[in-house]
Amino acid sequence: MLRRKKKHPTHANLKAKVPKSRRPINKSNPVRRAREYARAYGSKARVEFVKALGCFQCGTAVAENAHLHGSKSGMGRKASYTDIVPLCRTCHTRYDAYTLVPNEAQLRVTADLVEIAWQARQAHPEAT
């Protein structure tokens, strides 16, 4: 009598054999990631719009989205997309390290102006 060789267990076979309570937790939740991106940045078009504004602090043409410190979003969470100012990489790094200490009122006004400019662009896209 010939013995059949056992097939090497595939991932699907292993998954079926492991009880659900013993499976590892999926670390990346795409739905939650998309929801948090929308809360923190708005949309990809808004991210590109803010990047195109240039650095608020030094005037460099290339900027990135910098979230304001001290917002009411909770500890360990990024601020909302309405609390974003454009800063270049150097100024953003210094701002996050608290070595660049700009006037918080100016930052708040700049974040509000960015939001107003974004809303105006959304209302009248043909003007750009």
C-alpha positions, 0 to 999 in steps of 0.5 A: 500500500502506497502512502500519500505525501501530506501536502504542505499546509497553506495559509488558508488551511492554517487559518481554518484550523486555528480558532478565531480566539487564537488568531493574531489581531490585524494591526492595520484597519483600512477603514479606521486609517481612512477615517483618521486621515480624513479627520486629520488632513481633510483630503489629498487635494487639501494636502496638496493645496496646503503644500503649494502655499509655501512656508509660513515661517521662512517663505520657502516654496516647498511646505508640508502640513504641520498640525498646531500644538495644543489643539483640543483633539486629545493627547496623542492624536493629531489635530483636525485638518482645520488646525494645519499651517504650511511649514517647510521641513526645517521649520516643521522639525523645529516647531515639533521640537519646540525650538521654533516658537512662533506667535500662537495667535499668528499660527491660529490666524494662519490656520484659519486663513488656510481654511478660508482659502481652501473653502473659497477654492472649493466653492469656485474651482474655475478661479484657480 
